[in-house]
Amino acid sequence: MVNIKELNPDSSPQAAFGARLRSAREARSWKQDELAAQVGYSGRHISAVETGRKPPTLRFSRALDVVFGFTGTADSFERAWGEIRNGSLLEGFPEYLGQEARAAEIRLFEVGTIPGLLQTPEYAGALEEGNVKRGTLSPDQASERVSFLAERQAALMRPVPPIVIVVLDESCIRRLIGGAGVMERQLSQLVEFAERPNTVLQLAPYTLGEHRPFNRVVNLLTLPDRSVVSYVESETHGRLDREITSVLPLVRAYHQLQAEALSQADSVAVIEQARKGTP
């Protein structure tokens, strides 16, 4: 007799996904191999997802929805997959993404790496590959993160696009990510970004020293009703804030940062020099 592993759907979103998959399959009296044949995966894969040994992917979740008739419903496996994906994001970030997609103005400050909205797929892939090598993500999760980033970038290409103002610490263009070729194309994309009519790109040079007001990522969104929300991150936490008493100091500091940073023309010139100097 085959031992059936007991599932605890309350332990995590991934466990809940697996338990629900098993329940839906058994309700139709399907064996794992029978379901696998319909979705284009192996029975072993079905078993691994049900028991939480392998995380579901977006493609797999959508295939399940087609087979079970859940596509576009509140019970869809794609929706459950989104809960798993968001569960791996820092606190506050999923909510931030929802606000970002409708913002009238986006202001960003980044240290160390190019911000997601400006990343090329290759650059983003190199960052996620690093996570895979460190064991913090599976290859499937890394691939989905890159795909999700492309969706996030596409969401800003609307009929009336938001104003996007980005100040990059100089470390963002000096840190080599993915090798010379990847970095050269990423820097080229920064130059193209600066040429758009709805964007501003500035560098905060190393020479700012102690006059740089921020030491971590800062995102400011101006919403259609002209209210402003902020999102700030540490290494382990993110926080979305709507309180004017705490958001206003960040807005003021951002204006000071822009005043101290290089002009867009000078910033592009430095980026072009970095492109030529890339080994």
Helices and strands as residue ranges (DSSP letters): H 13-27, H 32-39, H 43-50, H 58-68, H 77-87, H 93-100, E 105-110, G 116-118, H 121-134, H 139-154, E 163-169, H 171-174, H 180-194, E 199-204, G 206-211, E 218-222, E 228-233, E 238-241, H 244-260, H 264-277
